[in-house]
């Protein structure tokens, strides 16, 4: 038996598998499409399954984008730039990306930046101050924070020394 050929499971079985996949956590359309291909479900029923998932509210791109932005900021301390990049990779529309970023208040955003800056600053074992600042800047930039906010955060830390 050739495993590269699509398996033709019934529409109902495929529907149940994808409902469980979407119920576990919020998913975007591209994740569901990838799952359909990974399960080797016949491509002629892909659209029907996606329509069913949307109609039954298992698949909601707006809910996914907002949940993703909140979670990645709160749990992983990501900045806006990183969140935007990751949502674009998942083919989320610019309108929904903008809406998702509104889930993160400016106050919470700056508080998180301040907290992770302070933690990272204290964990960097570097006697040369300019190298220490450079390492912190690179870390915050990788996290997705805007360069202006990074400079402000580093200035505050320098003033506290």
TORPA-4810 file (N, C-alpha, C, O; in nm, 3 decimals):
<nodes>
NODE_1_0.084_-0.119_0.000_0.000_0.000_0.000_0.088_0.124_0.000_0.179_0.136_0.082_X
NODE_2_0.062_0.216_-0.090_0.140_0.339_-0.103_0.083_0.444_-0.008_-0.033_0.483_-0.022_X
NODE_3_0.164_0.489_0.088_0.116_0.584_0.189_0.107_0.727_0.136_0.051_0.813_0.204_X
NODE_4_0.161_0.755_0.017_0.156_0.890_-0.037_0.021_0.921_-0.103_-0.009_1.037_-0.129_X
NODE_5_-0.059_0.818_-0.131_-0.190_0.841_-0.191_-0.287_0.891_-0.084_-0.279_0.851_0.032_X
NODE_6_-0.379_0.980_-0.125_-0.475_1.030_-0.027_-0.564_0.918_0.025_-0.604_0.828_-0.049_X
NODE_7_-0.594_0.924_0.153_-0.689_0.828_0.209_-0.825_0.892_0.197_-0.844_1.010_0.225_X
NODE_8_-0.918_0.815_0.155_-1.051_0.869_0.132_-1.141_0.834_0.249_-1.224_0.744_0.241_X
NODE_9_-1.121_0.908_0.360_-1.210_0.887_0.474_-1.338_0.964_0.446_-1.339_1.055_0.364_X
NODE_10_-1.441_0.927_0.513_-1.571_0.990_0.487_-1.570_1.136_0.531_-1.487_1.179_0.611_X
NODE_11_-1.663_1.209_0.477_-1.678_1.351_0.512_-1.704_1.365_0.662_-1.648_1.454_0.726_X
NODE_12_-1.787_1.278_0.717_-1.821_1.284_0.860_-1.699_1.257_0.947_-1.678_1.326_1.047_X
NODE_13_-1.617_1.157_0.911_-1.496_1.128_0.988_-1.397_1.245_0.982_-1.339_1.284_1.083_X
NODE_14_-1.380_1.299_0.863_-1.289_1.412_0.846_-1.339_1.533_0.924_-1.262_1.605_0.987_X
NODE_15_-1.470_1.553_0.920_-1.531_1.664_0.992_-1.506_1.651_1.142_-1.470_1.748_1.209_X
NODE_16_-1.524_1.531_1.196_-1.503_1.506_1.339_-1.357_1.530_1.378_-1.330_1.591_1.482_X
NODE_17_-1.265_1.482_1.296_-1.122_1.500_1.325_-1.085_1.649_1.329_-1.012_1.694_1.418_X
NODE_18_-1.136_1.723_1.232_-1.104_1.866_1.226_-1.176_1.945_1.335_-1.123_2.045_1.383_X
NODE_19_-1.295_1.903_1.374_-1.364_1.968_1.486_-1.282_1.951_1.614_-1.266_2.045_1.691_X
NODE_20_-1.231_1.831_1.636_-1.148_1.806_1.754_-1.019_1.888_1.748_-0.974_1.942_1.849_X
NODE_21_-0.960_1.896_1.630_-0.838_1.974_1.610_-0.861_2.121_1.644_-0.777_2.184_1.708_X
NODE_22_-0.974_2.175_1.600_-1.005_2.316_1.625_-1.054_2.341_1.768_-1.036_2.450_1.821_X
NODE_23_-1.116_2.240_1.828_-1.167_2.256_1.964_-1.054_2.259_2.066_-1.067_2.322_2.172_X
NODE_24_-0.944_2.193_2.036_-0.830_2.187_2.128_-0.773_2.326_2.155_-0.744_2.361_2.269_X
NODE_25_-0.758_2.406_2.049_-0.715_2.545_2.062_-0.758_2.620_1.937_-0.785_2.559_1.834_X
NODE_26_-0.765_2.753_1.947_-0.803_2.832_1.831_-0.703_2.809_1.718_-0.582_2.804_1.740_X
NODE_27_-0.755_2.795_1.598_-0.671_2.771_1.479_-0.702_2.875_1.373_-0.811_2.933_1.370_X
NODE_28_-0.606_2.898_1.285_-0.629_2.984_1.170_-0.654_2.895_1.048_-0.632_2.774_1.052_X
NODE_29_-0.700_2.957_0.940_-0.733_2.881_0.819_-0.613_2.803_0.767_-0.627_2.687_0.727_X
NODE_30_-0.495_2.865_0.767_-0.378_2.797_0.710_-0.341_2.672_0.791_-0.296_2.573_0.734_X
NODE_31_-0.359_2.676_0.923_-0.331_2.557_1.005_-0.429_2.445_0.972_-0.390_2.328_0.966_X
NODE_32_-0.555_2.481_0.952_-0.657_2.381_0.919_-0.629_2.320_0.782_-0.641_2.199_0.763_X
NODE_33_-0.591_2.403_0.687_-0.560_2.353_0.553_-0.439_2.259_0.558_-0.439_2.154_0.494_X
NODE_34_-0.336_2.297_0.634_-0.220_2.209_0.650_-0.260_2.076_0.713_-0.210_1.971_0.673_X
NODE_35_-0.349_2.081_0.811_-0.395_1.959_0.878_-0.471_1.871_0.779_-0.455_1.748_0.780_X
NODE_36_-0.553_1.931_0.694_-0.626_1.854_0.593_-0.529_1.780_0.502_-0.550_1.662_0.471_X
NODE_37_-0.424_1.848_0.460_-0.325_1.783_0.374_-0.246_1.677_0.450_-0.217_1.570_0.395_X
NODE_38_-0.211_1.704_0.575_-0.136_1.607_0.655_-0.218_1.480_0.682_-0.162_1.370_0.689_X
NODE_39_-0.349_1.497_0.697_-0.436_1.381_0.717_-0.466_1.310_0.586_-0.532_1.206_0.583_X
NODE_40_-0.417_1.368_0.475_-0.438_1.313_0.341_-0.586_1.297_0.308_-0.629_1.197_0.250_X
NODE_41_-0.661_1.398_0.347_-0.804_1.399_0.318_-0.822_1.447_0.175_-0.755_1.541_0.130_X
NODE_42_-0.911_1.384_0.105_-0.937_1.416_-0.035_-0.962_1.566_-0.053_-1.041_1.625_0.020_X
NODE_43_-0.893_1.625_-0.151_-0.902_1.770_-0.169_-1.039_1.818_-0.215_-1.070_1.937_-0.201_X
NODE_44_-1.121_1.730_-0.267_-1.253_1.774_-0.312_-1.349_1.801_-0.196_-1.457_1.857_-0.217_X
NODE_45_-1.314_1.763_-0.074_-1.401_1.795_0.040_-1.338_1.899_0.134_-1.397_1.932_0.237_X
NODE_46_-1.220_1.951_0.100_-1.155_2.053_0.184_-1.245_2.173_0.208_-1.267_2.213_0.323_X
NODE_47_-1.298_2.230_0.100_-1.381_2.351_0.113_-1.506_2.325_0.196_-1.545_2.409_0.277_X
NODE_48_-1.568_2.209_0.175_-1.689_2.176_0.252_-1.659_2.166_0.401_-1.738_2.211_0.484_X
NODE_49_-1.545_2.109_0.435_-1.508_2.096_0.576_-1.479_2.234_0.635_-1.523_2.264_0.746_X
NODE_50_-1.408_2.317_0.563_-1.376_2.451_0.613_-1.503_2.533_0.631_-1.518_2.603_0.731_X
NODE_51_-1.595_2.525_0.536_-1.723_2.596_0.549_-1.798_2.547_0.672_-1.854_2.627_0.747_X
NODE_52_-1.801_2.416_0.692_-1.868_2.359_0.810_-1.805_2.412_0.939_-1.876_2.450_1.032_X
NODE_53_-1.671_2.414_0.945_-1.601_2.461_1.066_-1.630_2.608_1.094_-1.642_2.648_1.209_X
NODE_54_-1.640_2.688_0.989_-1.671_2.830_1.007_-1.816_2.847_1.053_-1.843_2.925_1.145_X
NODE_55_-1.908_2.776_0.990_-2.050_2.787_1.026_-2.078_2.742_1.169_-2.165_2.798_1.235_X
NODE_56_-2.005_2.643_1.215_-2.025_2.593_1.352_-1.933_2.662_1.452_-1.926_2.622_1.569_X
NODE_57_-1.863_2.765_1.407_-1.776_2.848_1.490_-1.657_2.773_1.549_-1.600_2.816_1.650_X
NODE_58_-1.618_2.662_1.490_-1.495_2.595_1.530_-1.374_2.672_1.475_-1.266_2.671_1.534_X
NODE_59_-1.394_2.737_1.363_-1.287_2.810_1.295_-1.328_2.956_1.285_-1.423_2.991_1.214_X
NODE_60_-1.255_3.041_1.357_-1.284_3.184_1.358_-1.151_3.257_1.357_-1.080_3.260_1.457_X
NODE_61_-1.119_3.315_1.244_-0.988_3.378_1.226_-0.969_3.499_1.318_-0.859_3.523_1.367_X
NODE_62_-1.075_3.576_1.342_-1.065_3.691_1.432_-1.035_3.646_1.574_-0.948_3.702_1.641_X
NODE_63_-1.107_3.546_1.619_-1.084_3.493_1.754_-0.942_3.438_1.766_-0.875_3.458_1.868_X
NODE_64_-0.895_3.369_1.662_-0.759_3.317_1.662_-0.656_3.429_1.674_-0.566_3.423_1.758_X
NODE_65_-0.670_3.532_1.591_-0.572_3.641_1.589_-0.566_3.713_1.724_-0.457_3.742_1.774_X
NODE_66_-0.681_3.740_1.782_-0.685_3.809_1.912_-0.626_3.722_2.022_-0.548_3.770_2.104_X
NODE_67_-0.661_3.597_2.022_-0.610_3.502_2.121_-0.458_3.485_2.106_-0.386_3.480_2.205_X
NODE_68_-0.412_3.475_1.984_-0.270_3.459_1.955_-0.192_3.580_2.007_-0.090_3.564_2.075_X
NODE_69_-0.240_3.699_1.975_-0.170_3.821_2.017_-0.166_3.833_2.169_-0.060_3.862_2.227_X
NODE_70_-0.279_3.810_2.234_-0.283_3.817_2.381_-0.189_3.716_2.444_-0.111_3.749_2.533_X
NODE_71_-0.198_3.592_2.397_-0.118_3.485_2.455_0.031_3.502_2.433_0.109_3.484_2.527_X
NODE_72_0.071_3.537_2.313_0.214_3.552_2.286_0.272_3.670_2.362_0.389_3.667_2.402_X
NODE_73_0.192_3.774_2.383_0.244_3.887_2.461_0.248_3.852_2.610_0.348_3.878_2.677_X
NODE_74_0.141_3.794_2.659_0.131_3.766_2.803_0.225_3.654_2.845_0.292_3.665_2.949_X
NODE_75_0.232_3.548_2.769_0.309_3.430_2.809_0.454_3.436_2.760_0.546_3.409_2.837_X
NODE_76_0.474_3.471_2.634_0.609_3.472_2.577_0.674_3.610_2.577_0.790_3.625_2.539_X
NODE_77_0.600_3.711_2.620_0.649_3.850_2.626_0.696_3.901_2.490_0.797_3.971_2.480_X
NODE_78_0.623_3.866_2.385_0.658_3.913_2.251_0.612_4.056_2.234_0.514_4.099_2.295_X
NODE_79_0.686_4.131_2.150_0.648_4.266_2.114_0.559_4.265_1.990_0.534_4.161_1.929_X
NODE_80_0.512_4.384_1.956_0.418_4.396_1.843_0.477_4.348_1.711_0.410_4.280_1.634_X
NODE_81_0.602_4.383_1.685_0.664_4.347_1.556_0.668_4.196_1.536_0.640_4.147_1.427_X
NODE_82_0.702_4.124_1.640_0.710_3.977_1.630_0.570_3.918_1.611_0.552_3.824_1.533_X
NODE_83_0.473_3.972_1.683_0.335_3.923_1.671_0.284_3.948_1.529_0.223_3.859_1.469_X
NODE_84_0.310_4.067_1.476_0.267_4.100_1.339_0.329_4.003_1.240_0.261_3.950_1.152_X
NODE_85_0.459_3.980_1.254_0.530_3.891_1.162_0.471_3.749_1.166_0.448_3.688_1.062_X
NODE_86_0.448_3.699_1.286_0.394_3.563_1.300_0.252_3.553_1.245_0.216_3.452_1.184_X
NODE_87_0.170_3.656_1.265_0.034_3.653_1.211_0.037_3.660_1.058_-0.045_3.597_0.991_X
NODE_88_0.130_3.737_1.003_0.143_3.743_0.856_0.184_3.607_0.800_0.136_3.567_0.694_X
NODE_89_0.272_3.538_0.870_0.314_3.404_0.827_0.192_3.312_0.821_0.184_3.224_0.734_X
NODE_90_0.099_3.332_0.913_-0.022_3.250_0.918_-0.133_3.303_0.826_-0.247_3.257_0.832_X
NODE_91_-0.098_3.400_0.741_-0.187_3.456_0.639_-0.311_3.524_0.698_-0.421_3.513_0.644_X
NODE_92_-0.292_3.593_0.810_-0.400_3.669_0.872_-0.406_3.805_0.802_-0.302_3.863_0.772_X
NODE_93_-0.526_3.856_0.777_-0.543_3.982_0.705_-0.493_4.100_0.789_-0.495_4.094_0.912_X
NODE_94_-0.447_4.207_0.723_-0.401_4.326_0.796_-0.508_4.384_0.890_-0.475_4.431_0.999_X
NODE_95_-0.634_4.380_0.848_-0.743_4.429_0.934_-0.748_4.350_1.064_-0.760_4.409_1.172_X
NODE_96_-0.740_4.218_1.056_-0.747_4.135_1.176_-0.620_4.149_1.261_-0.626_4.139_1.383_X
NODE_97_-0.506_4.171_1.197_-0.382_4.193_1.272_-0.395_4.320_1.355_-0.359_4.323_1.473_X
NODE_98_-0.447_4.425_1.293_-0.466_4.552_1.365_-0.562_4.533_1.482_-0.538_4.584_1.592_X
NODE_99_-0.669_4.460_1.458_-0.767_4.435_1.564_-0.705_4.352_1.677_-0.732_4.377_1.795_X
NODE_100_-0.623_4.255_1.642_-0.558_4.170_1.742_-0.462_4.250_1.829_-0.454_4.226_1.950_X
NODE_101_-0.390_4.344_1.770_-0.295_4.424_1.847_-0.365_4.517_1.945_-0.305_4.559_2.044_X
NODE_102_-0.491_4.549_1.918_-0.567_4.633_2.010_-0.599_4.559_2.140_-0.639_4.621_2.239_X
NODE_103_-0.581_4.427_2.140_-0.603_4.347_2.260_-0.496_4.373_2.366_-0.515_4.342_2.484_X
NODE_104_-0.383_4.430_2.325_-0.272_4.456_2.417_-0.272_4.605_2.449_-0.245_4.688_2.361_X
NODE_105_-0.302_4.639_2.573_-0.304_4.780_2.611_-0.162_4.836_2.613_-0.065_4.764_2.636_X
NODE_106_-0.151_4.965_2.588_-0.020_5.031_2.587_0.046_5.019_2.724_0.167_5.000_2.734_X
NODE_107_-0.033_5.032_2.829_0.019_5.022_2.966_0.079_4.883_2.991_0.190_4.872_3.044_X
NODE_108_0.007_4.779_2.954_0.056_4.642_2.972_0.181_4.618_2.887_0.275_4.552_2.930_X
NODE_109_0.179_4.671_2.766_0.292_4.655_2.673_0.420_4.712_2.732_0.525_4.647_2.733_X
NODE_110_0.411_4.835_2.782_0.529_4.902_2.839_0.572_4.837_2.970_0.691_4.830_3.001_X
NODE_111_0.475_4.790_3.047_0.505_4.720_3.172_0.582_4.591_3.144_0.680_4.560_3.212_X
NODE_112_0.537_4.516_3.044_0.605_4.392_3.006_0.746_4.420_2.956_0.841_4.352_2.993_X
NODE_113_0.759_4.522_2.872_0.891_4.560_2.820_0.984_4.596_2.935_1.100_4.554_2.937_X
NODE_114_0.935_4.673_3.029_1.017_4.714_3.143_1.059_4.593_3.227_1.175_4.583_3.269_X
NODE_115_0.965_4.503_3.250_0.993_4.384_3.331_1.099_4.295_3.266_1.195_4.254_3.332_X
NODE_116_1.081_4.264_3.138_1.177_4.173_3.074_1.312_4.242_3.052_1.416_4.176_3.053_X
NODE_117_1.311_4.374_3.032_1.437_4.448_3.018_1.516_4.440_3.147_1.636_4.412_3.146_X
NODE_118_1.449_4.463_3.259_1.515_4.458_3.390_1.570_4.318_3.417_1.684_4.303_3.462_X
NODE_119_1.488_4.216_3.391_1.531_4.078_3.416_1.652_4.042_3.330_1.749_3.984_3.379_X
NODE_120_1.645_4.077_3.203_1.754_4.042_3.112_1.881_4.121_3.145_1.992_4.068_3.139_X
NODE_121_1.864_4.249_3.178_1.977_4.334_3.214_2.055_4.273_3.329_2.178_4.270_3.328_X
NODE_122_1.982_4.225_3.430_2.047_4.166_3.548_2.107_4.029_3.519_2.196_3.984_3.592_X
NODE_123_2.060_3.963_3.416_2.112_3.829_3.386_2.232_3.831_3.291_2.300_3.729_3.275_X
NODE_124_2.257_3.945_3.227_2.370_3.955_3.134_2.498_3.977_3.214_2.513_4.077_3.283_X
NODE_125_2.590_3.882_3.202_2.719_3.890_3.272_2.822_3.953_3.179_2.898_3.884_3.112_X
NODE_126_2.822_4.084_3.177_2.914_4.157_3.089_2.961_4.281_3.164_2.881_4.363_3.208_X
NODE_127_3.092_4.295_3.178_3.147_4.410_3.250_3.150_4.536_3.164_3.140_4.648_3.215_X
NODE_128_3.162_4.519_3.033_3.164_4.632_2.940_3.020_4.680_2.920_2.936_4.607_2.868_X
NODE_129_2.992_4.805_2.964_2.856_4.858_2.961_2.798_4.865_2.820_2.681_4.833_2.800_X
NODE_130_2.879_4.906_2.721_2.825_4.917_2.585_2.791_4.779_2.527_2.694_4.766_2.453_X
NODE_131_2.871_4.678_2.560_2.839_4.541_2.513_2.713_4.489_2.582_2.632_4.420_2.521_X
NODE_132_2.699_4.523_2.708_2.580_4.480_2.784_2.455_4.543_2.723_2.353_4.476_2.707_X
NODE_133_2.462_4.672_2.690_2.349_4.741_2.626_2.319_4.679_2.490_2.203_4.662_2.453_X
NODE_134_2.425_4.646_2.417_2.409_4.587_2.284_2.339_4.451_2.293_2.252_4.420_2.211_X
NODE_135_2.377_4.371_2.392_2.315_4.240_2.410_2.168_4.254_2.447_2.083_4.180_2.398_X
NODE_136_2.137_4.349_2.535_1.998_4.371_2.574_1.917_4.420_2.455_1.804_4.375_2.433_X
NODE_137_1.974_4.511_2.378_1.906_4.563_2.260_1.874_4.451_2.161_1.763_4.444_2.109_X
NODE_138_1.970_4.364_2.136_1.949_4.252_2.043_1.841_4.159_2.095_1.757_4.112_2.018_X
NODE_139_1.841_4.132_2.224_1.741_4.044_2.285_1.601_4.103_2.268_1.508_4.033_2.226_X
NODE_140_1.585_4.231_2.301_1.453_4.295_2.292_1.407_4.307_2.146_1.288_4.295_2.118_X
NODE_141_1.501_4.328_2.056_1.467_4.336_1.915_1.417_4.200_1.864_1.321_4.194_1.787_X
NODE_142_1.483_4.093_1.907_1.438_3.957_1.869_1.300_3.928_1.925_1.221_3.856_1.864_X
NODE_143_1.271_3.983_2.041_1.139_3.964_2.102_1.030_4.040_2.027_0.912_4.012_2.044_X
NODE_144_1.071_4.137_1.944_0.974_4.208_1.861_0.935_4.345_1.911_0.830_4.397_1.873_X
NODE_145_1.018_4.405_1.995_0.987_4.539_2.043_1.045_4.643_1.948_1.148_4.621_1.884_X
NODE_146_0.977_4.757_1.939_1.017_4.865_1.850_1.143_4.931_1.904_1.163_4.940_2.025_X
NODE_147_1.228_4.977_1.814_1.360_5.028_1.850_1.351_5.150_1.943_1.434_5.165_2.032_X
NODE_148_1.251_5.237_1.923_1.236_5.354_2.010_1.208_5.312_2.154_1.265_5.368_2.248_X
NODE_149_1.121_5.214_2.169_1.090_5.164_2.304_1.213_5.097_2.366_1.235_5.107_2.487_X
NODE_150_1.290_5.029_2.284_1.410_4.962_2.334_1.509_5.065_2.388_1.563_5.049_2.497_X
NODE_151_1.533_5.171_2.310_1.627_5.276_2.355_1.579_5.341_2.484_1.659_5.365_2.575_X
NODE_152_1.449_5.369_2.492_1.394_5.430_2.615_1.414_5.338_2.734_1.450_5.383_2.843_X
NODE_153_1.390_5.210_2.714_1.404_5.113_2.822_1.550_5.103_2.869_1.576_5.096_2.989_X
NODE_154_1.642_5.103_2.775_1.785_5.096_2.810_1.828_5.223_2.885_1.906_5.215_2.980_X
NODE_155_1.778_5.340_2.841_1.811_5.465_2.911_1.763_5.461_3.055_1.835_5.504_3.146_X
NODE_156_1.643_5.410_3.077_1.589_5.399_3.214_1.677_5.308_3.299_1.704_5.338_3.415_X
NODE_157_1.720_5.198_3.242_1.806_5.105_3.316_1.941_5.169_3.347_1.996_5.149_3.455_X
NODE_158_1.995_5.245_3.253_2.123_5.313_3.276_2.111_5.416_3.388_2.202_5.430_3.469_X
NODE_159_2.000_5.486_3.392_1.979_5.588_3.495_1.964_5.525_3.633_1.993_5.590_3.734_X
NODE_160_1.921_5.401_3.638_1.904_5.331_3.766_2.034_5.274_3.821_2.039_5.231_3.936_X
NODE_161_2.138_5.275_3.739_2.266_5.215_3.783_2.328_5.299_3.893_2.435_5.266_3.943_X
</nodes>
